[in-house]
Amino acid sequence: MDGLRMFESKHRRPASKAVFARRLLTCFAFASGVMAAALFIGVLGYHLLGQLGWIDSLLNASMILGGMGPVDALHTDAAKIFASLYALFSGVVFIGAMAILLAPVVHRGLHLFNLDEKDLDDPPPQP
């Protein structure tokens, strides 16, 4: 069961810097994958429903996903409904991706803040 946990419990010593760096990379890769999937959905929607070219679709989806707003005007009702739903979806994805990225940092900070030497299961490292 211990191998399935991403983070150590409060009764364990903090992870080494190498393990922490690996966690950061894992979370970065996962968050990047989530953002790439969301971007793909946006590009496809703008291309198919908004009748925009691939580059214009990428630009619009990227701007919405980044919180900047649309670039091109949409002319059909279906495209406008898609754009509004995609904007709401993008906000949730952005917040979720930030949570994924910050999880190891926040966990380590809280772990170090609450660390109590007498509660640790691990013996201290030998010099």
Secondary structure as GFF3:
##gff-version 3
##sequence-region A 1 127
A	DSSP	three_ten_helix	2	4	.	.	.	ID=ss1
A	DSSP	alpha_helix	17	49	.	.	.	ID=ss2
A	DSSP	alpha_helix	54	65	.	.	.	ID=ss3
A	DSSP	alpha_helix	77	113	.	.	.	ID=ss4
A	DSSP	three_ten_helix	117	119	.	.	.	ID=ss5
###
